[in-house]
Amino acid sequence: MLIGEVARRSGVSARMLRHYESLGLLRPSGRTGSGYREYSGDDIRRIFHIESLRSLGLSLREIGRALDDPGFTPSALVDDLIRQTHERIAAETELLTRLRRIDAAEPAGWEDVLQVVAFLQALGSNSAAARQRAALSSAGEVPVPVEALVEAVLRESEPNVAGALRWALARSGDDGTALLAQGLGSPVAAVRERAVQSLAEMPGDEATARLRDALSNPDAVVRGHAALALGTRGVPEAIPVLIDMIVAGRNDTDAADALSMLASDTATVDQIAANQIAADRIAANQIATGLVDRLADDTTEAPARVRLTQALADIPGSTASDALVELAQDGNRAVAVTATYLLRLRDAQ
């Protein structure tokens, strides 16, 4: 079979067949009387073998070894090809991600493109200072890829840089809220904590809704951060989690402060007023009742009872005052002393 017919049937150009021959990779078995190359059935099969190995990513030199070296074992080469392919896919995926983020920023011109590229490179820098500068510069005129900011804040372990990234995200609007909420389901505890901390600094109703959802998160740390943030936003659903934090001794001072804010927060009162239930007292009574119930629980240990008593200090209303009067006679001396002291402070006010 002449070279033109071989090229037509195999799909390999005549020029490539001659190149294979120049490398010693393929040698036609014969020549016609006129000197034209003539390929046998075995030659055709070798062409298909070459093309099959090329499709796996082997170089022509590696293909020659594979076909001609009797001692050649493919396992090591295939393992190397797998590694190279993984590296190539990772590089291509990174490039695709970068291009999508540039597109999402909707650059007006090449100058904007270059600024976005510089921003993305700085976010991925090994220098904490460079990452922090990138976050602080994100308030410029060029739109910043929010997805890149979220990814950066979820992996950032340097506190100052993380704070700058959270600030940048808060200025970006609601676009990053859903992405941060996905981080709450991460298998990595540190990522979950960074996600809820960032959500806590995001403004708006959507962030508040995501924080409400986080109150039922299996991770106690996530629940705690969400409850503290919601306490400052006047959301009464945070009350049970805040009380749990006091019992557990986990950020109990902050939890008590949040309860105090909720007890006097007008936003909380307004929300509960919709239920037409003593809007001026229900928040404080709800919190005081929750604290007293945990104090009366037989499973609540002595240190936790002291913390719960202390938390009653800044809760206004008769429910808290009556509870302190009773606690002043408590069998636990630390609880009784604490309650007595708090009653004196209330009387002095």
C-alpha positions, -999 to 999 in steps of 0.1 A, spaced: 0 0 0 15 34 -10 19 63 13 -11 82 0 -35 53 5 -20 47 40 -26 83 49 -62 82 37 -70 51 56 -52 58 88 -59 95 91 -22 101 96 -8 127 71 19 117 46 41 144 61 37 128 96 44 93 82 77 106 67 85 123 101 80 89 118 103 74 93 130 101 99 129 93 136 132 56 130 99 50 145 83 35 113 101 19 84 81 9 53 87 -28 46 94 -23 9 97 -1 -22 80 -3 -55 100 -6 -87 97 31 -91 111 37 -56 79 46 -38 74 35 -2 52 5 2 36 -4 35 27 -39 46 -1 -50 69 24 -51 98 34 -15 90 -2 -4 91 -7 -21 125 24 -3 138 10 31 127 -22 24 147 -1 13 177 19 46 175 -13 67 173 -29 48 202 2 55 224 2 91 213 -34 94 225 -22 85 260 2 114 260 35 95 253 62 113 235 75 98 202 107 88 220 87 69 246 66 53 219 98 40 202 109 25 235 75 9 242 74 -7 207 110 -18 202 125 -25 237 116 -61 247 125 -53 283 103 -23 285 77 -24 313 48 1 310 38 3 346 63 30 356 56 51 325 19 48 330 22 60 366 43 89 354 16 97 328 -10 97 355 10 121 376 16 144 346 -21 143 337 -32 152 372 -7 182 372 -20 193 338 -56 191 349 -49 210 381 -31 238 361 -59 240 335 -85 240 363 -67 269 380 -65 288 348 -102 282 341 -111 294 376 -90 325 372 -106 333 338 -141 329 353 -132 352 381 -119 378 358 -151 375 337 -172 378 368 -155 411 377 -168 425 343 -136 444 335 -141 474 312 -107 472 295 -73 455 296 -62 477 324 -90 464 346 -81 428 336 -45 434 346 -56 448 380 -78 418 386 -50 394 377 -26 413 401 -53 411 428 -57 374 424 -20 368 425 -16 389 456 -44 369 473 -24 337 466 9 352 478 30 335 505 34 369 521 8 378 547 15 415 541 8 411 504 -25 393 511 -36 419 535 -28 448 511 -48 430 484 -78 427 508 -76 464 518 -72 475 482 -103 457 471 -124 488 478 -111 504 445 -129 511 413 -123 477 397 -149 451 408 -134 423 429 -142 386 423 -162 378 454 -157 341 450 -119 347 453 -124 367 484 -146 340 500 -120 313 491 -92 334 505 -110 341 538 -119 305 543 -83 294 541 -67 324 558 -51 315 592 -33 349 598 -57 369 621 -49 403 607 -52 392 571 -85 373 579 -99 405 594 -90 425 563 -106 399 541 -138 399 562 -139 436 559 -136 434 521 -163 408 520 -187 429 541 -182 457 516 -190 434 486 -227 431 494 -247 399 496 -229 381 468 -206 362 491 -232 352 517 -243 320 500 -207 310 494 -199 315 530 -229 295 540 -215 266 520 -184 268 542 -205 260 573 -207 224 560 -170 220 555 -154 188 570 -127 211 584 -135 227 617 -113 258 611 -130 265 578 -165 263 594 -154 287 621 -140 312 595 -172 309 575 -194 318 605 -171 346 616 -173 361 581 -211 357 580 -213 375 614 -197 406 598 -219 405 566 -247 431 567 -282 425 555 -312 402 560 -297 373 540 -267 371 563 -290 371 593 -311 343 578 -279 322 572 -269 329 608 -303 317 620 -298 285 601 -264 281 617 -280 280 652 -288 243 644 -253 235 631 -238 203 646 -206 223 654 -210 240 688 -184 266 678 -204 276 647 -236 278 668 -218 300 693 -205 325 668 -239 326 651 -257 332 684 -234 360 695 -238 377 661 -276 373 662 -277 386 698 -262 419 686 -288 419 658 -317 415 682 -327 381 672 -344 362 701 -339 328 685 -303 330 697 -313 329 734 -312 291 739 -278 288 724 -265 317 744 -277 300 776 -261 268 765 -228 286 761 -230 300 796 -236 265 810 -207 251 790 -184 279 800 -176 286 763 -174 324 757 -198 327 786 -190 364 793 -197 373 757 -229 352 758 -241 369 789 -234 403 773 -255 393 743 -283 382 765 -282 416 782 -284 433 749 -314 411 738 -332 418 771 -332 455 763 -330 455 725 -359 474 708 -356 452 678 -363 421 699 -393 438 715 -407 449 681 -404 413 668 -422 398 698 -448 426 698 -462 410 667 -474 382 689 -493 407 711 -476 395 743 -464 422 768 -439 436 744 -421 457 770 -412 427 792 -413 395 773 -377 395 761 -363 400 796 -387 374 811 -379 349 784 -342 352 791 -346 352 829 -369 321 827 -344 303 805 -315 310 830 -336 300 860 -347 268 844 -311 258 838 -302 267 874 -330 244 886 -318 215 864 -303 188 885 -277 181 858 -263 216 859 -230 215 877 -219 240 904 -196 262 883 -223 265 856 -248 276 882 -225 304 893 -222 316 857 -259 314 852 -265 335 883 -240 361 871 -258 362 838 -289 374 856 -271 406 867 -280 427 837 -314 412 829 -341 437 839 -375 428 853 -392 411 882 -385 376 870 -347 381 872 -350 400 906 -372 373 921 -348 346 910 -319 364 926 -338 367 959 -343 330 959 -308 323 948 -295 344 977 -306 315 999 -292 288 977 -274 258 993 -244 265 971 -224 292 989 -208 306 957 -243 310 941 -258 325 972 -229 351 976 -231 360 939 -269 365 941 -266 386 972 -240 408 957 -261 413 925 -292 422 945 -272 449 963 -261 463 930 -297 463 917 -310 480 948 -283 507 944 -294 515 909 
